[in-house]
Amino acid sequence: MKLERSRELQRRSHAVIPGGAHTYAKGDDQYPLEAPGFLARGEGCRVWDADGNEFIEYGMGLRAVTLGHGYGPVLEAAARAMADGTNFTRPSPLEVELAERLVGLVDAAEMAKFAKNGSDATTAAVKLARAHTGRDKVLYCRSHPFFSTDDWFIGTTPMRAGIPRCVRELSLGFDYNDAAGLEALFAAHAGEIACVILEPAAAEEPRAGFLQAVRALCDRNGSVMILDETITGFRWHLRGAQALYGVAPDLSVFGKALGNGFAIAALVGRRELMRLGGLDHERERVFLLSTTHGAETHALAAALAVIDAYEAHDVVGTLARQGERLRRGVLAAACEAGVADCFALRGRACNLVYATRDRSGSPSQAFRALFLQELIRRGVIAPSFVVSAAHGDAEVDRTLEAVAGALAVYRRALDEGVEKHLAGGPVKPVWREKN
């Protein structure tokens, strides 16, 4: 596999871009040494790097691309909108059309506001909750890896340099599926909690009644319940995982799959809260998601075309079926290779992630790097096993061949030492205090 062009681009990128990439999860420290540094184009579930090497891709733009790269109807809708102009001095009719469409889809939504990323939308939700309640503290689910680039969340991670202590102290963590622990936090900070924010689910499914318990605790304590559906929305269910699990949050955030790769996110929720960012109330005004590019026409048109595709085709069912086909095959390969005790899958079929462990059973970044390396050598890029609707049976079967080969090397590395088989060093977790 030739990587000369990637290596040159990596050298140049680190000279002008901090970290060499604009998203930490795409950085060089997240991939083994023998990985393509840059992907130049994609079609369906296949991508080509800067040197022309072809791969089957999983993760698909950090879970943003559920229909496949270059999905025709979405591109065509965006192109039509771009041809008419992307940004005007007054709102576009598309803003009304998409807002009405989302409010019609999401049962707990009465109003909608658009942004370019989920971070801005979750922060806007927290701001609304604070304005509505007059309180400052946020309870966030620390079992879920990411909510926002803003200080209220990043201050809770090891990468908190530059964030004032007084800001960090306003965010308090709780564990997923631990209703008793959440209730204890409410009791310890009575009358101080503005909101609770969590994903409906991630790698772990909600226990019976857990989300309903969160709803009840928020109601009992006068706090706002926020569901971050940036990932689960349009992947678990077209109407959001909240429809699947039967819970009605006050505010919800949608993103990623909403645009099939185009930059769009949405904050939706109850009118009583959302209207604080509007013109028809007598309370203090809330500066709510007002950005120059927040409602570019092509992204709105792309989102409308995505919803059309979901309503015309069983996209959610396809994600579930192909994810389950992949899950069964990977687990069978792990058993066949004799590594089932050290390699595991977690999460819903449509959103699979894997865990790598060493001989002692401890989580291992070195074995993660080795597994990634061996998949890449076999034509698969898979920081996760998150599928898209473009992953057909042929692509899944080809992936399973690559997995079998990679896990055979994994087995040998368990016996002989990972350093004997890994080129370069281990990958690193994003959340770390120092490089």
N, C-alpha and C positions, 0 to 999 in steps of 0.2 A: 504494500500500500504506500503510495507516494504522499508525502505531507509537506513538500518543499514550500508550496504557496502558503499553507497554513502557518508554517514556522516563520516565514517572513512577515506575515500579517501579525502574528503574535508579538514579534519583536517590535514592530512599529506601533502596535496598539498600546503596549505598556508604556511607551514613551509619551503618549498623548492622552491616554484614558486611565484614570486611577483603577487599578485592578485588571485593566485590559478588556473590560466588558462593562455594559451598563446595567447588568443584573447579576447580583452575587451568585445566584444559582447556576449561571452560565459561565462562571469564571474558570480559569485554568486549574485552580486548586480543587475543583469539584470533579475533575476527570483525570484518568491516568495519563502518563507521559505519551503513550502511543494512541492518542485520540485526535481526531480532526479538530483543529482550533476554530474553524469558521465554516458555517453552513451557508451555501450560496443560493440554493433554490430548493423548492419542494413541490411535490405533486402527489396528492392523495396521502398515503402514509410513508412515502419514500422521499428522501432528501439526498442532495449531492453537495459535497463539501467544496472548498475553494480549489482543490486539486482534481475535482471530477470524480472522486470516489462516491459510490452509491451505497446508501444504507436504508434499512427499514427503521423508522423512528418511533419511539414511544415517549410518552410525556407530552409530545405535540405542543411545543410552545408553552411549557409549564402549565399544561392542561387547558390552554385557551382554544385549541383547534380541535373541535369534536367532529366536524363534518369532513375534514381532510384539507390539506394545503391546496390552495387554488380552486376551491369549490365554485364551480361556474356561476350558479344563480346569485351567490353572494357577491362575487366579483363584478358581475354584470350590474347588479343594483348599485353597488358603490361607484362604479364607473359612470353610470348615468347621472348620479347625484353630483359627482365631481365635475362633470361636463357643464353643469348648470351653476357651478360655483360652490365652494365649500364653507364659506363664512361670510355673513352679511351684518349690516348695522342693526337689524331687527331680527327676531327669531324666525326660524324656518318652519313652514307647516309640518315638516317631518317631526319636529319636537312634540307637537300635539299628537300626531298620529302614533308615534311610538309610546308616548306616555299613556295614552288611552289603551293601547294594546297590552302594555304591561299591567296596568291596573285591572284590565279585564282578565288577565291570566292569574295573577297572584291574589288569592282570596283576602289576605290581610292588608292589601294595598289600596289606598284611596287617592294617593298622589305620588308623583315620581319626579326625580331630578337626576340629570345625567352628569357624568364625569368621564375622565379618560382612564382612570385606574381605580381599583378597589380600595387602595389606601386612602385616597381622598374621600371616598364614599363612607368608609367606616369611621373616619375621623369626623366627618359631617354628622354621622349618626350620634357619636359620642357628644358632640357639641350641642345638638338638638336636645339630647337627654339632659345635659347639664342645664341648659336654658330652661327647659320645661320644669325640672324639679328644683332648681336653685341649689343643687348639690354638686360636689366636686369629684367624689371618688368613683372609680370604675372597677368593677369586678370582671376580670377577663379569664377565659379558660386557658390555663397554662399547658394543658395537654395538647393544644392545637398550635401549630408551629408559627403562624404568621397572621397578623391582622392589619398592620399598617406600617408605613415608613416613618410615621410621625412620632413625636417624643413620648406621648402617652403609652405607646406600646414598646418602641425600641428601648426605652428606659428600663424595661423589665428583662431585657436580654443581656448577655455578656458584652455585647457591642454597644455600651451605653456612654461611651466617651462623648463629651460635649453636651450632655443632657443634664440639666440642673437636678440636684437631689430633691428639691421640693416638688418637681414634676414627677419624678420616679415614685415618690411616696404616695401619690394619688391613685396608683394602679395596684390592685391586689389580686393575686392569682388563686384560682380554685381548680380542682381536678374534675375532669369529665366523668360523668356518671356518679358523682359524689354529692348527692343532694344534701346530706347531713353536713358536709364540710361547707357547702355554700350557705346553708342556714346559719351555721356558726359565724361565718363572716358577717352576715347581716346583723346578727345579735351583737357582735363585737363592735360594729360601726353603725349602730342604730341611728337612723335619720340622716346618714351621710352618703348613702349609695345612690348615685345618679342612675346607673345602668348596669346590666349584666350583658356581656357580649361573648358569644361562642359560635362555633360552627354547629349546624344541626348534627353532623357526624363527620368523622374523618376516618382514621384507620379502625376505630372502634365504633360499633353500633350503639345507639342509646338503649339502656336497659328500660324495661317496661315502666312507663310512668315518669322517667327522669325529666324529659323536656317539659312535661306537664307540671312537674314539681317546680322547675325553674320559673315557669309562667306564674304559678301560684305564689311563689316567694316574692316575685316582682310585684304582683298585685297587692299582696299583704303589706309590703313595705313601701309602696308608692314609688317604685323604681321602674325604669324602662327596660324592656327585654329586646335585645338586638340579636338577630341571627345573621351571621356572615355566610351568605350563600354564594360567595364568589366562585367557589369550586363546585358545590353540590347543585346549585341552580343550573338547569338544563343538562345535568349529568345524572342525578338521581331521579329527577322528574321535571317535566316541562314547567310545572307550576311551583317548582322548588321542593326541596326535601321536606319543607314544612307541610306540604300537602300529603306527602307520603307518611309522615309521622303524626299528623293530626295535631299540630300546634300552631297558634296564631301569635306571632311576635308583634311588637309595636312598630318596629322598624326592621327592614331587611336590606341587605346589599347583594346585588347580582353583578356579575362581570365575566371575565374569561370567555366561556362558551357563548355568551350573549352576542359577541361580534365575530366569532370564528377566526380570531386573530386580529381583527381590527380593534383599535383602542376605544373601548367604551365600557362604562360601568354605570350602574343605576342604584340610587337610594330610593326605596319605596317604603310607604308606611301609612299610618293613621293620619288623617287630616289634622287632628288636634295638635299633633307634633309638627308635621311637615309645614303647616301654614305659618309657623313661626319664622320661616325663611321667606315669607311672602309679604303681601301688601294689605291684607284684609284682617288685621288684628290691632289691638291697642297696647300690646305688650312690647317689651324691648325688642328691637330688630335683631335677628340672627343672620350673620353673613354666611349664607349657605350655598356652597358649590357655585361660585360665580367666577368662571375662568374663560379666557378668550376662546379656547379651543374645545370647551366642554361639550358642545353640541354641534360639532362639524357634521355637515350633511351626509358625507359618505359613510361615516360610522353609524349614523342613525339608520340610513338606508340598508346598510349591511345587517344591522340587528333585526330590522323588519324582515329581511330575506331569510335570516336564520330561523326566526319564529315560523315563517311560512314553511321552511324545510322540515322543521320538527312536527308541524301539524299535518304535513302531507306524507311524511315517512315515519316509521317507527324507529327514530334515532335512539331514543333511550333504551328500547328493547334490543337494538343491535349492539349498543355498547355493553349491555349486560350479557348478551349471548357470547359475544366474542371475548369478553373479559373472562367469562366462565370457561370457555374453551382453552384460553391461555392458562388460566389457573390450574385446571386439571392436568394439562400437559407439563407445566413447570413442576408441579408437585410430584408427578410420576417420574420426571427426569431426576429430581433430587433423590427420590428413593432409589432409583436405578443406580445412581452414582454413589450412593452410600453417604450422602451429606445432609440428609433430612434433619439431623439434629443441629446442624450449623447453618442451614439456609432455609428461610421461611418467607412466606407471603402473608401480607396483612391487608385488610381493607375490603371494601365492597368490590365485586367483580369489575365494575366499570372504573375503578380507581385503585388498582393494585400497586402496592409498594413492596419491596423486599428488604429483608434484614439479613446481614452477614455476620457470622460469628467464627471465632477461632476454635482451636481444639479444646480449650478450657470452657467454651461456651460464652465467652465475653464478646460483646459487640466489637467488630473489627473494621476499621476504615481501610486497612491494608487488603483484607479479603474483598471488600467492596470494590477497591481499585482493580484487583485481579479479575473479578467477575466482569466488570465493565470492559477491561482490556480484552478479555477473551471473547466477549460478545462483539466488540468492535472489529476484532480480527476476522470475525465470521459474518460481518456485514450488518450488524444490528447496533443501534445506539439506544440504550435503555437505562436512563437514570432512575426510571421506575418502569412498571409495566402498565401504565395508563394508556388505554386504547382509544382510538377514534372510530367513527363509523366507516372510515376508509380501510380499516384493517380487515381484509377479507380472510377467508379460510386459507388461501395460499400463503398469505403473509404470516398468519399465525403459525401455520405448519413450518414455514421456513424459519421462523423465530425459534420454534421448539427444537429444531435441529441444532441451531446455534447454542441454545441453552444447554442441551445435552453435552455438546463439546466443551462448553465453558465449565460446566460442573464437573466434568471428568478431570479437567486441569485443577479445579478447586480441590477435588479429592486428593490428587497427588500433592498439592501444596499443603494440605493438612498433614500429610504423612512426612513430607520432605522439608517443609518450611516455606512460607510464602515468599520470602526474599529470593528463593531460587527461581521463581516463576514470574515475579513481577518486575517489569521494567520501570525504573524510577521509584518514587516513594508513594506512600498511601495518599488517598484523597483526604480532605479535611472537612470538618463540619463548618457550615457558614457561621453559626453562633459560637464564636470564640473571642476571648479578650484580646489576644495578640496573635500576630501571624506565625 
